[in-house]
Amino acid sequence: KKKMGDPEPLSVIALGFDEFFASCISLCSNDVTAVKNAPPGTQSCCPDGCCSRNICHKLEGLIGWIGLTTLSRLMPSLRRILKDVYPSRNFNGEEGLDTNNVRGPNGEHLFVTLLDVLSQLRPVLFFTDDLQFAGDASLALLNDLVNKVGSTVGETRSSLLFVGAHRTVDTESNPLLMKMLTQYEASDVINTTQIDLCGFELESLNEMVSDALCLPRRKTRSLAEVVHQKTLGIPLFVVEFLDALLTEKLLIHNSATGWGWDVDSIDLKKISSGVAALLACKLEQLPSQVLSAVKILSVLGSHIDRGVLEVVKKYDGSDGSTLIPSLYTAQREGLLDIAGPTFTFMHETIKLAAFNLIQVADRIPMMLRIVACLLPHCKQHEKETDAYLFTTVDIINIIGSQAVSKNLGQSRVFAQLNLNAGKKSTNFRTALDYFEAGISFLQGDYWNDQYELTLSLFEAAATANYSGGRHDQVAIQTNKIFSMARSFEDKFKSYCLYINVLAIGN
């Protein structure tokens, strides 16, 4: 994933937990509303003791009501459960996590505790895919979960298995992931098993082709051999290559004779060394309206709420009536997953392939028009607009400060939005990315012309660096504040941070 376009890792992981709580609602032998009145200590409605009521009570005892409601804002299914289990509680006006309070609980702690509680009540398999694309914030969160779950909640043993999938050929370009894997293998505390998955062997591939075409293996072997030669048996390559053969009528079905193919013609067909080109070919064969919709989604991110799509559907001046239906067509093509209001690319590579199909000269103008649609929905103090804010700021940071360097008003707005997103972020590392991006959008004599905004960004960046242990950066940013701030009061927070850094150093 792009460093600055990396989505909120807590929000991404929250999607998986939200699906879990949705299953809790449907799988409990009694409806949640029937359970809410059960007195504490009574038998769970679930045979394994993992009903939503038990989870809520355990979590509240560990992270408090504020922590519980903070999680619920990321997980609509959990919020629904809380409203049923605690009908008399107040759900309005809770304060979220304060990014500027370096001593307060942070988002990682909440998720570590949540996973700890769940894995003590039932066995949990935690699967993460495409780790080679993960940004630093996502990997840091995963590392916290791996190292801290099992050490935070009482003495009950956690039953938890982490499975992480990554492509070894791309892992070398992600030094933090390589460092983590090396540490896990050397650890005496963490039990690790490495499983190398290769492509299909020829016999296995032939069995799959035989089953798909309903033909004996002896008849499909010639096709399987050339497909294996072209794809090395890599499953995604195999599927896309066979799909391309169908599209180009090199694999033909006849109602009288069944499936047929010409091995020599297939052997002449070129195949890309990477899956991205295969996916690009598949995308280019989509109807123009469907391809346009997928391109718009690729700009917005990997996981997008329908409300965001409704806001941007008229970005190009059209009535936008074809956007949502076109995305459902893309779902039927296997490119997207649509769960409730959330639209998700089936694979990060599909999103990147779709984005790369946008002409380079058209990308920034397109993104600026989409941002213009989203801006009215990014009011700082309305919690329900967070999805719009993070989506908007991630697009802004892909655009970059150089693209708007001649527009001081726009640069200032983009800097302010990064500050707002950083303050709302539940992850210090991601917050730091937003604060630093905000600083990059400051133009001209910003310490004089945009004093309050500039001071807030530098203070916030210094605080986030402090919480992340980057004390050298704290010194640089606080010294900048010392030299440019107008009063002692404006320097006071920075003095406190700097004193703490000096104390730690001594």
Residue pairs with C-beta under 8 A, 6 or more apart in sequence:
1 7
1 133
1 134
1 135
1 138
1 348
2 135
2 398
3 135
3 136
3 433
4 394
4 397
4 398
4 433
4 437
5 301
5 394
5 397
5 398
6 135
6 136
6 137
6 138
6 394
6 430
6 433
7 301
7 302
7 303
7 390
7 394
8 390
8 425
8 426
8 427
8 430
9 135
9 137
9 138
9 141
9 427
9 430
10 74
10 107
10 108
10 111
10 141
10 426
10 427
10 430
11 74
11 303
11 390
12 138
12 302
12 303
13 111
13 141
14 71
14 74
14 75
15 303
15 342
15 344
17 71
17 74
17 75
17 78
17 111
17 114
18 74
18 75
18 76
18 77
18 78
19 77
19 339
20 77
20 118
21 52
21 75
21 77
21 78
21 80
21 81
22 77
24 50
24 51
24 52
24 55
24 77
24 81
25 32
25 52
25 77
25 80
25 81
27 46
28 35
28 45
28 46
28 51
28 52
29 45
29 46
29 47
30 45
32 52
32 53
32 81
32 84
32 85
33 84
34 45
35 45
35 51
35 52
35 53
35 85
36 53
36 84
36 85
36 86
36 87
38 45
38 53
40 57
44 50
44 51
44 53
44 54
45 51
45 53
48 121
48 122
49 121
49 122
50 118
50 121
50 122
52 81
52 85
53 85
54 121
55 117
55 118
55 121
56 68
56 81
56 82
56 85
56 86
58 117
58 121
58 153
59 67
59 68
59 71
59 113
59 114
59 117
60 68
62 113
62 117
62 152
62 153
63 71
63 105
63 109
63 110
63 113
65 89
65 94
66 94
66 95
67 105
67 110
67 113
68 82
69 79
69 82
69 91
69 94
70 94
70 96
70 97
70 107
70 110
70 426
71 78
71 110
71 111
71 114
72 78
72 79
72 82
73 79
73 96
73 383
73 386
74 426
79 91
82 89
82 91
83 91
96 383
96 424
96 426
97 104
97 105
97 106
97 107
97 110
97 426
98 104
99 422
99 423
99 424
99 425
99 426
99 428
99 431
99 460
99 463
99 464
100 423
100 459
100 460
100 463
102 463
102 466
102 467
106 426
106 427
106 428
106 467
107 141
107 425
107 426
107 427
108 140
108 141
108 144
108 145
108 148
108 427
110 426
111 141
111 144
111 145
112 144
112 145
112 148
112 149
112 152
113 152
113 153
115 124
115 126
115 145
115 149
115 160
116 148
116 149
116 150
116 152
116 153
116 158
117 153
118 124
119 149
119 150
119 158
119 159
119 160
120 153
120 154
120 156
120 157
120 158
120 159
122 159
123 159
123 160
123 161
124 159
124 160
124 161
125 161
125 163
126 145
126 160
126 161
126 162
126 163
127 163
127 164
127 165
128 134
128 142
128 162
128 163
128 164
128 165
129 165
130 165
130 166
130 167
130 347
130 348
131 139
131 142
131 164
131 165
131 166
131 171
131 174
131 177
132 166
132 167
132 170
132 171
132 173
132 174
132 177
133 170
133 174
133 348
134 142
134 174
134 177
136 176
136 429
137 427
137 429
137 430
137 433
139 174
139 176
139 177
139 180
140 176
140 429
141 427
142 164
142 180
143 180
145 162
146 162
146 184
146 190
147 190
149 158
149 160
150 157
150 158
150 160
166 177
168 196
171 177
171 178
171 181
172 178
184 190
184 192
185 192
185 194
198 233
199 228
199 231
199 232
199 233
199 234
199 235
199 237
199 238
200 208
200 228
200 233
200 234
200 235
200 238
201 233
202 224
202 225
202 228
202 233
204 233
205 224
205 227
205 228
205 233
205 238
206 217
206 220
206 221
206 224
206 225
207 217
208 238
209 220
209 223
209 224
209 227
209 242
210 216
210 217
210 219
210 220
210 224
212 242
213 220
213 258
213 259
214 258
214 259
215 258
215 259
222 263
223 251
223 261
223 263
223 266
226 263
226 266
226 267
227 238
227 241
227 242
227 266
229 267
230 237
230 241
230 266
230 269
230 271
231 237
231 238
231 241
231 271
234 275
236 275
236 347
237 271
237 275
237 278
240 275
240 278
240 279
240 282
241 271
241 278
242 251
243 282
244 269
244 278
244 281
244 282
245 251
245 261
245 266
245 269
247 285
248 269
250 261
250 262
250 265
250 266
250 269
251 259
251 260
251 261
251 266
252 259
252 260
252 261
253 259
253 260
254 260
271 278
272 278
275 349
276 349
276 352
276 353
276 356
279 349
279 350
279 353
280 353
280 356
280 357
282 333
283 291
283 294
283 335
283 350
283 353
283 354
283 357
284 291
284 357
286 294
286 329
286 330
286 333
287 326
287 329
289 322
289 326
290 326
290 327
290 329
290 330
290 333
291 354
291 357
292 326
293 322
293 323
293 326
293 327
293 330
294 326
294 327
294 330
294 335
294 336
294 354
295 354
295 355
295 357
295 358
296 309
296 312
296 315
296 323
296 370
297 304
297 309
297 327
297 336
297 343
297 345
297 351
297 354
298 345
298 351
298 352
298 354
298 355
298 358
299 355
299 358
299 366
299 367
299 370
299 395
300 308
300 309
300 312
300 370
300 391
300 395
301 391
301 394
302 344
302 345
302 348
302 351
303 342
303 343
303 344
304 342
304 343
304 344
304 391
305 341
305 342
305 343
305 387
306 324
306 341
306 342
306 343
307 341
307 387
307 388
308 374
308 387
308 388
308 391
309 323
309 324
309 327
309 343
310 324
311 373
311 374
311 377
311 388
312 370
312 373
312 374
313 320
313 321
313 323
313 324
314 320
314 373
315 366
315 369
315 370
315 372
315 373
316 369
327 336
327 338
327 343
328 338
330 336
331 337
331 338
334 346
335 345
335 346
335 350
336 343
336 344
336 345
336 346
337 343
337 344
337 345
337 346
338 344
345 351
345 354
358 366
364 399
364 403
367 395
367 398
367 399
368 399
370 395
371 392
371 395
371 396
371 399
374 388
374 391
374 392
374 395
375 392
375 413
377 385
377 388
377 392
378 385
378 388
378 389
378 392
378 417
378 420
379 385
380 420
386 424
389 417
389 420
389 421
389 424
390 421
390 424
392 417
393 417
393 418
393 420
393 421
393 434
393 437
396 414
396 417
396 418
396 437
397 418
397 433
397 434
397 437
400 440
401 411
401 414
401 437
401 440
401 441
401 443
404 410
404 411
404 414
404 441
405 411
405 443
408 443
408 444
411 441
411 442
411 443
412 441
412 442
412 443
412 450
412 453
414 438
414 441
415 438
415 439
415 441
415 442
415 450
415 453
415 457
416 438
416 453
417 438
418 434
418 435
418 437
418 438
418 441
418 457
419 434
419 435
419 438
419 453
419 456
419 457
419 460
421 434
422 430
422 431
422 432
422 433
422 434
422 435
422 438
422 460
422 464
423 431
423 460
425 431
425 434
428 464
428 467
428 468
429 464
429 468
431 460
431 464
432 461
432 464
432 465
432 468
435 457
435 460
435 461
435 464
436 461
438 457
439 454
439 457
439 458
439 461
442 450
442 453
442 454
442 457
446 453
446 454
447 454
447 484
451 486
454 484
455 481
455 485
455 490
458 477
458 480
458 481
459 481
459 493
459 494
461 473
461 477
462 473
462 474
462 477
462 478
462 481
462 494
462 497
463 493
463 497
465 471
465 473
465 474
465 477
466 474
466 497
466 500
466 501
471 501
471 504
471 505
474 497
474 498
474 501
475 498
475 501
477 494
478 494
478 495
478 497
478 498
478 501
481 490
481 491
481 494
482 491
482 494
482 495
485 491
485 494
